[in-house]
Amino acid sequence: MFGIGMPEMIIILAILLVVVGPGKLPQIGQALGSSIRNFKKAATEDPAKLPEN
């Protein structure tokens, strides 16, 4: 996964935890998951069904 191993992931998570704080971490994870889900949905959606502008 992008050449990032487990030690690097742990360091990134620790830095994120210090910067953001433990209270906001679940909200950020939820927002990130929702963004990825919406992107996948938009990528697989039929362009004919999209609203025209």
Order of alpha helices (4+ residues) and beta strands (2+ residues): alpha-alpha
